[in-house]
Amino acid sequence: MSRPSFLADMEVLDTAALLSWPVELLVNGLCATSQLSEVERLSPARHLLIESQGPRFEEPSSAAIDNARAASQLTGDLTGLSSVDIDVLALALSKGLVLVTDDYRMQNVCQSVNHPWRGVVQSGVKEVRNHSLICTGCGTVHPQGDVCPECGAKLKLKREKSN
């Protein structure tokens, strides 16, 4: 599948890039519309600058969001990703563009599905890590939630042991 020419040099940028990079580096970026409110909350002045001179903003499709959630569920990272993170991940995966992020969970999901990514200022993950929600009371594994439905104890995210 070939990309439209306007996507040729584009990358999907997470919020860390929006907040830390010089504006001229953001111009060829693609971001999720939901990131605008996140940037406004964190830095109102930066929000105005980005909105007027920054990257292109787009809403991911519901199918792209479903795919991003499914990929995140496979590694156990879904519970640690915000809805904005899922939107950003969905854009990168659906457009076939490099994801620029320092978020280890997003990097881990990309790594697990062989999708290209690079760090904003950090080097990033070296291997795929799978995580599970383990009950702190009875030790059972659950796909999601904060509390064990069997005993009522808290669920804790733990890295699965490598083979």
ChimeraX commands (.cxc) that place a marker at each C-alpha (Angstrom):
marker #1 position 0.00,0.00,0.00 radius 0.5
marker #1 position 1.53,3.32,-1.02 radius 0.5
marker #1 position 1.06,6.44,1.06 radius 0.5
marker #1 position -0.40,9.68,-0.29 radius 0.5
marker #1 position 2.45,12.15,-1.03 radius 0.5
marker #1 position 1.40,14.51,1.79 radius 0.5
marker #1 position 2.17,11.70,4.29 radius 0.5
marker #1 position 5.63,10.97,2.85 radius 0.5
marker #1 position 7.73,12.57,5.61 radius 0.5
marker #1 position 5.09,12.61,8.33 radius 0.5
marker #1 position 5.38,11.02,11.75 radius 0.5
marker #1 position 2.74,10.67,14.44 radius 0.5
marker #1 position 3.81,12.75,17.44 radius 0.5
marker #1 position 2.81,12.10,21.02 radius 0.5
marker #1 position 2.25,14.87,23.54 radius 0.5
marker #1 position 5.86,14.80,24.78 radius 0.5
marker #1 position 7.01,15.93,21.33 radius 0.5
marker #1 position 4.33,18.63,21.21 radius 0.5
marker #1 position 5.51,20.02,24.53 radius 0.5
marker #1 position 9.28,19.73,24.10 radius 0.5
marker #1 position 10.21,20.09,20.44 radius 0.5
marker #1 position 10.73,23.42,18.66 radius 0.5
marker #1 position 7.63,24.33,16.66 radius 0.5
marker #1 position 9.45,24.05,13.32 radius 0.5
marker #1 position 10.00,20.33,13.99 radius 0.5
marker #1 position 6.27,19.80,14.54 radius 0.5
marker #1 position 5.16,21.01,11.11 radius 0.5
marker #1 position 5.44,17.57,9.44 radius 0.5
marker #1 position 3.75,15.85,12.35 radius 0.5
marker #1 position 0.35,14.25,12.61 radius 0.5
marker #1 position -1.44,14.25,15.97 radius 0.5
marker #1 position -4.74,13.13,17.41 radius 0.5
marker #1 position -7.32,15.85,17.95 radius 0.5
marker #1 position -7.67,14.73,21.57 radius 0.5
marker #1 position -4.08,15.84,22.22 radius 0.5
marker #1 position -5.09,19.50,21.89 radius 0.5
marker #1 position -6.99,19.51,25.19 radius 0.5
marker #1 position -4.12,17.64,26.88 radius 0.5
marker #1 position -1.59,20.25,25.70 radius 0.5
marker #1 position -3.92,23.09,26.69 radius 0.5
marker #1 position -4.22,21.65,30.21 radius 0.5
marker #1 position -0.44,21.20,30.55 radius 0.5
marker #1 position 0.71,24.41,28.82 radius 0.5
marker #1 position -1.87,26.97,27.63 radius 0.5
marker #1 position 0.78,29.12,25.92 radius 0.5
marker #1 position 2.21,26.14,24.04 radius 0.5
marker #1 position -1.32,25.14,23.03 radius 0.5
marker #1 position -1.88,28.47,21.25 radius 0.5
marker #1 position 1.45,28.20,19.45 radius 0.5
marker #1 position 0.82,24.62,18.35 radius 0.5
marker #1 position -2.72,25.32,17.22 radius 0.5
marker #1 position -1.57,28.20,15.00 radius 0.5
marker #1 position 1.74,26.87,13.66 radius 0.5
marker #1 position 1.99,23.22,14.57 radius 0.5
marker #1 position 1.22,19.82,13.10 radius 0.5
marker #1 position -1.85,18.46,11.37 radius 0.5
marker #1 position -4.56,17.12,13.69 radius 0.5
marker #1 position -6.87,14.24,12.86 radius 0.5
marker #1 position -9.45,12.05,14.56 radius 0.5
marker #1 position -8.68,8.31,14.34 radius 0.5
marker #1 position -11.45,6.08,13.00 radius 0.5
marker #1 position -13.34,3.81,15.39 radius 0.5
marker #1 position -11.85,0.79,13.59 radius 0.5
marker #1 position -8.33,2.18,14.14 radius 0.5
marker #1 position -9.10,2.72,17.83 radius 0.5
marker #1 position -10.40,-0.86,18.12 radius 0.5
marker #1 position -7.19,-2.17,16.50 radius 0.5
marker #1 position -5.00,-0.10,18.84 radius 0.5
marker #1 position -6.95,-1.36,21.87 radius 0.5
marker #1 position -6.64,-4.98,20.67 radius 0.5
marker #1 position -2.87,-4.66,20.15 radius 0.5
marker #1 position -2.51,-3.04,23.59 radius 0.5
marker #1 position -4.59,-5.76,25.21 radius 0.5
marker #1 position -2.28,-8.46,23.82 radius 0.5
marker #1 position 0.75,-7.03,25.65 radius 0.5
marker #1 position -1.22,-6.11,28.76 radius 0.5
marker #1 position -0.51,-2.42,28.23 radius 0.5
marker #1 position -4.12,-1.33,27.65 radius 0.5
marker #1 position -4.81,-0.62,31.33 radius 0.5
marker #1 position -1.88,1.81,31.47 radius 0.5
marker #1 position -2.78,3.79,28.36 radius 0.5
marker #1 position -5.04,6.84,28.40 radius 0.5
marker #1 position -7.70,7.46,25.78 radius 0.5
marker #1 position -5.38,10.07,24.23 radius 0.5
marker #1 position -2.58,7.47,24.08 radius 0.5
marker #1 position -4.94,5.07,22.30 radius 0.5
marker #1 position -5.92,7.79,19.81 radius 0.5
marker #1 position -2.24,8.53,19.04 radius 0.5
marker #1 position -1.41,4.83,18.73 radius 0.5
marker #1 position -4.46,4.30,16.50 radius 0.5
marker #1 position -3.33,7.05,14.12 radius 0.5
marker #1 position 0.20,5.66,13.85 radius 0.5
marker #1 position -0.93,2.07,13.27 radius 0.5
marker #1 position -3.71,2.94,10.81 radius 0.5
marker #1 position -1.62,5.40,8.75 radius 0.5
marker #1 position 1.52,3.24,8.77 radius 0.5
marker #1 position 3.54,6.18,10.09 radius 0.5
marker #1 position 6.42,6.14,12.58 radius 0.5
marker #1 position 5.22,6.86,16.12 radius 0.5
marker #1 position 7.39,9.34,18.02 radius 0.5
marker #1 position 6.93,8.70,21.74 radius 0.5
marker #1 position 8.78,8.32,25.02 radius 0.5
marker #1 position 5.89,6.32,26.49 radius 0.5
marker #1 position 7.23,2.80,27.13 radius 0.5
marker #1 position 3.78,1.24,26.90 radius 0.5
marker #1 position 3.15,2.73,23.45 radius 0.5
marker #1 position 6.64,1.70,22.33 radius 0.5
marker #1 position 6.02,-1.80,23.68 radius 0.5
marker #1 position 2.77,-2.14,21.70 radius 0.5
marker #1 position 4.48,-0.91,18.52 radius 0.5
marker #1 position 7.37,-3.30,19.06 radius 0.5
marker #1 position 4.96,-6.21,19.56 radius 0.5
marker #1 position 3.27,-5.63,16.19 radius 0.5
marker #1 position 6.50,-4.68,14.34 radius 0.5
marker #1 position 5.38,-1.08,13.87 radius 0.5
marker #1 position 8.13,1.57,13.57 radius 0.5
marker #1 position 8.63,4.00,16.45 radius 0.5
marker #1 position 11.34,6.24,17.86 radius 0.5
marker #1 position 11.84,8.18,21.06 radius 0.5
marker #1 position 11.23,11.88,21.53 radius 0.5
marker #1 position 14.26,12.40,23.78 radius 0.5
marker #1 position 14.82,8.90,25.23 radius 0.5
marker #1 position 16.10,5.76,23.51 radius 0.5
marker #1 position 13.10,3.55,24.42 radius 0.5
marker #1 position 12.36,-0.13,24.91 radius 0.5
marker #1 position 14.71,-2.86,23.71 radius 0.5
marker #1 position 12.31,-5.83,23.86 radius 0.5
marker #1 position 8.60,-6.55,24.02 radius 0.5
marker #1 position 7.31,-6.93,27.57 radius 0.5
marker #1 position 4.00,-8.58,28.35 radius 0.5
marker #1 position 2.06,-7.58,31.44 radius 0.5
marker #1 position -0.81,-9.13,33.41 radius 0.5
marker #1 position -3.20,-7.85,36.04 radius 0.5
marker #1 position -2.65,-10.06,39.09 radius 0.5
marker #1 position -4.87,-10.06,42.17 radius 0.5
marker #1 position -2.89,-9.07,45.26 radius 0.5
marker #1 position -5.19,-11.26,47.37 radius 0.5
marker #1 position -5.80,-14.55,45.60 radius 0.5
marker #1 position -3.20,-14.32,42.81 radius 0.5
marker #1 position -5.58,-14.87,39.88 radius 0.5
marker #1 position -4.96,-13.16,36.55 radius 0.5
marker #1 position -7.63,-10.84,35.11 radius 0.5
marker #1 position -7.83,-9.11,31.72 radius 0.5
marker #1 position -8.94,-5.73,33.13 radius 0.5
marker #1 position -10.21,-3.83,36.14 radius 0.5
marker #1 position -8.97,-2.39,39.43 radius 0.5
marker #1 position -10.49,-4.90,41.85 radius 0.5
marker #1 position -10.59,-8.70,41.75 radius 0.5
marker #1 position -14.15,-9.89,41.02 radius 0.5
marker #1 position -13.44,-13.07,42.98 radius 0.5
marker #1 position -12.06,-11.80,46.29 radius 0.5
marker #1 position -12.31,-7.99,46.14 radius 0.5
marker #1 position -8.56,-7.29,46.52 radius 0.5
marker #1 position -6.70,-4.78,44.34 radius 0.5
marker #1 position -5.29,-5.84,40.96 radius 0.5
marker #1 position -1.64,-5.02,40.30 radius 0.5
marker #1 position 0.09,-4.84,36.92 radius 0.5
marker #1 position 3.05,-7.22,36.78 radius 0.5
marker #1 position 5.51,-8.05,34.06 radius 0.5
marker #1 position 5.13,-11.65,32.90 radius 0.5
marker #1 position 8.17,-13.86,33.26 radius 0.5
marker #1 position 10.12,-14.53,30.07 radius 0.5
marker #1 position 10.54,-18.12,28.92 radius 0.5
marker link #1:1,2 radius 0.2
marker link #1:2,3 radius 0.2
marker link #1:3,4 radius 0.2
marker link #1:4,5 radius 0.2
marker link #1:5,6 radius 0.2
marker link #1:6,7 radius 0.2
marker link #1:7,8 radius 0.2
marker link #1:8,9 radius 0.2
marker link #1:9,10 radius 0.2
marker link #1:10,11 radius 0.2
marker link #1:11,12 radius 0.2
marker link #1:12,13 radius 0.2
marker link #1:13,14 radius 0.2
marker link #1:14,15 radius 0.2
marker link #1:15,16 radius 0.2
marker link #1:16,17 radius 0.2
marker link #1:17,18 radius 0.2
marker link #1:18,19 radius 0.2
marker link #1:19,20 radius 0.2
marker link #1:20,21 radius 0.2
marker link #1:21,22 radius 0.2
marker link #1:22,23 radius 0.2
marker link #1:23,24 radius 0.2
marker link #1:24,25 radius 0.2
marker link #1:25,26 radius 0.2
marker link #1:26,27 radius 0.2
marker link #1:27,28 radius 0.2
marker link #1:28,29 radius 0.2
marker link #1:29,30 radius 0.2
marker link #1:30,31 radius 0.2
marker link #1:31,32 radius 0.2
marker link #1:32,33 radius 0.2
marker link #1:33,34 radius 0.2
marker link #1:34,35 radius 0.2
marker link #1:35,36 radius 0.2
marker link #1:36,37 radius 0.2
marker link #1:37,38 radius 0.2
marker link #1:38,39 radius 0.2
marker link #1:39,40 radius 0.2
marker link #1:40,41 radius 0.2
marker link #1:41,42 radius 0.2
marker link #1:42,43 radius 0.2
marker link #1:43,44 radius 0.2
marker link #1:44,45 radius 0.2
marker link #1:45,46 radius 0.2
marker link #1:46,47 radius 0.2
marker link #1:47,48 radius 0.2
marker link #1:48,49 radius 0.2
marker link #1:49,50 radius 0.2
marker link #1:50,51 radius 0.2
marker link #1:51,52 radius 0.2
marker link #1:52,53 radius 0.2
marker link #1:53,54 radius 0.2
marker link #1:54,55 radius 0.2
marker link #1:55,56 radius 0.2
marker link #1:56,57 radius 0.2
marker link #1:57,58 radius 0.2
marker link #1:58,59 radius 0.2
marker link #1:59,60 radius 0.2
marker link #1:60,61 radius 0.2
marker link #1:61,62 radius 0.2
marker link #1:62,63 radius 0.2
marker link #1:63,64 radius 0.2
marker link #1:64,65 radius 0.2
marker link #1:65,66 radius 0.2
marker link #1:66,67 radius 0.2
marker link #1:67,68 radius 0.2
marker link #1:68,69 radius 0.2
marker link #1:69,70 radius 0.2
marker link #1:70,71 radius 0.2
marker link #1:71,72 radius 0.2
marker link #1:72,73 radius 0.2
marker link #1:73,74 radius 0.2
marker link #1:74,75 radius 0.2
marker link #1:75,76 radius 0.2
marker link #1:76,77 radius 0.2
marker link #1:77,78 radius 0.2
marker link #1:78,79 radius 0.2
marker link #1:79,80 radius 0.2
marker link #1:80,81 radius 0.2
marker link #1:81,82 radius 0.2
marker link #1:82,83 radius 0.2
marker link #1:83,84 radius 0.2
marker link #1:84,85 radius 0.2
marker link #1:85,86 radius 0.2
marker link #1:86,87 radius 0.2
marker link #1:87,88 radius 0.2
marker link #1:88,89 radius 0.2
marker link #1:89,90 radius 0.2
marker link #1:90,91 radius 0.2
marker link #1:91,92 radius 0.2
marker link #1:92,93 radius 0.2
marker link #1:93,94 radius 0.2
marker link #1:94,95 radius 0.2
marker link #1:95,96 radius 0.2
marker link #1:96,97 radius 0.2
marker link #1:97,98 radius 0.2
marker link #1:98,99 radius 0.2
marker link #1:99,100 radius 0.2
marker link #1:100,101 radius 0.2
marker link #1:101,102 radius 0.2
marker link #1:102,103 radius 0.2
marker link #1:103,104 radius 0.2
marker link #1:104,105 radius 0.2
marker link #1:105,106 radius 0.2
marker link #1:106,107 radius 0.2
marker link #1:107,108 radius 0.2
marker link #1:108,109 radius 0.2
marker link #1:109,110 radius 0.2
marker link #1:110,111 radius 0.2
marker link #1:111,112 radius 0.2
marker link #1:112,113 radius 0.2
marker link #1:113,114 radius 0.2
marker link #1:114,115 radius 0.2
marker link #1:115,116 radius 0.2
marker link #1:116,117 radius 0.2
marker link #1:117,118 radius 0.2
marker link #1:118,119 radius 0.2
marker link #1:119,120 radius 0.2
marker link #1:120,121 radius 0.2
marker link #1:121,122 radius 0.2
marker link #1:122,123 radius 0.2
marker link #1:123,124 radius 0.2
marker link #1:124,125 radius 0.2
marker link #1:125,126 radius 0.2
marker link #1:126,127 radius 0.2
marker link #1:127,128 radius 0.2
marker link #1:128,129 radius 0.2
marker link #1:129,130 radius 0.2
marker link #1:130,131 radius 0.2
marker link #1:131,132 radius 0.2
marker link #1:132,133 radius 0.2
marker link #1:133,134 radius 0.2
marker link #1:134,135 radius 0.2
marker link #1:135,136 radius 0.2
marker link #1:136,137 radius 0.2
marker link #1:137,138 radius 0.2
marker link #1:138,139 radius 0.2
marker link #1:139,140 radius 0.2
marker link #1:140,141 radius 0.2
marker link #1:141,142 radius 0.2
marker link #1:142,143 radius 0.2
marker link #1:143,144 radius 0.2
marker link #1:144,145 radius 0.2
marker link #1:145,146 radius 0.2
marker link #1:146,147 radius 0.2
marker link #1:147,148 radius 0.2
marker link #1:148,149 radius 0.2
marker link #1:149,150 radius 0.2
marker link #1:150,151 radius 0.2
marker link #1:151,152 radius 0.2
marker link #1:152,153 radius 0.2
marker link #1:153,154 radius 0.2
marker link #1:154,155 radius 0.2
marker link #1:155,156 radius 0.2
marker link #1:156,157 radius 0.2
marker link #1:157,158 radius 0.2
marker link #1:158,159 radius 0.2
marker link #1:159,160 radius 0.2
marker link #1:160,161 radius 0.2
marker link #1:161,162 radius 0.2
marker link #1:162,163 radius 0.2
view
